[in-house]
Amino acid sequence: MEYVCRFCQSSLGKLNSSVYSEKELGLDQLTAEEREDIIIRDRNGQMQVRVVCENCEHILNHYPERSLLPSLYH
């Protein structure tokens, strides 16, 4: 399982999904719509959790209109 920024595609960390359950990670608390938006499978079938990195969060906090762009390019 890999955590990836939804805007810049930076890898933010990897976890061995056999060690941690979705419940331990809080992923079981997501609605069906949230799961569809946040959790994806990459080309190799590995789970990716799409989050926002600190740099992109900073950009969005100061320039919220940039959320309309496909990438924030930081």
C-alpha positions in Angstrom: 0.0 0.0 0.0 1.4 3.4 -1.0 0.3 6.9 0.0 0.5 9.2 -3.0 -0.3 12.9 -3.3 -3.4 13.3 -5.5 -2.1 16.5 -7.0 1.7 16.1 -7.6 1.8 12.3 -7.5 4.6 12.3 -5.0 5.0 9.1 -3.0 4.5 9.9 0.6 5.2 6.5 2.1 4.6 2.8 1.8 3.1 0.3 4.2 3.1 -3.4 4.2 -0.6 -4.1 3.8 -0.2 -7.5 5.3 0.9 -5.9 8.6 -1.9 -3.3 8.9 -5.6 -3.8 8.4 -7.9 -1.2 6.8 -9.5 -0.9 10.2 -6.2 -0.1 11.9 -5.5 2.6 9.2 -9.0 4.0 9.5 -9.9 3.2 5.9 -13.0 1.3 7.1 -14.5 4.6 8.2 -14.7 5.9 4.6 -18.1 6.0 2.8 -18.3 4.2 -0.6 -17.9 7.5 -2.4 -14.9 8.4 -0.4 -13.3 5.0 -0.9 -13.8 5.4 -4.7 -12.2 8.8 -4.6 -9.3 8.0 -2.2 -8.3 4.4 -2.8 -7.2 3.2 -6.2 -5.2 0.4 -7.6 -2.1 1.1 -9.7 -1.2 -0.8 -12.9 0.3 -3.6 -10.8 -2.8 -4.0 -8.7 -1.2 -2.4 -5.7 -3.4 -0.2 -3.5 -2.8 3.5 -3.5 -4.3 5.9 -1.0 -4.6 9.4 -2.5 -4.0 12.1 0.0 -2.6 15.7 -0.2 1.0 16.3 0.6 2.1 19.3 2.8 3.4 21.3 -0.2 0.1 21.0 -2.1 -1.9 21.6 1.0 0.1 24.9 1.5 -0.6 25.9 -2.1 -4.3 25.1 -1.7 -4.6 27.1 1.5 -3.1 30.2 -0.1 -4.5 29.8 -3.6 -7.7 27.7 -3.4 -8.6 28.4 -7.0 -5.6 26.2 -8.0 -7.7 23.1 -6.9 -9.3 23.4 -10.3 -6.0 22.5 -12.0 -5.1 18.9 -12.7 -1.7 19.4 -10.9 -0.4 22.0 -8.6 3.2 21.8 -9.9 5.2 22.6 -6.9 
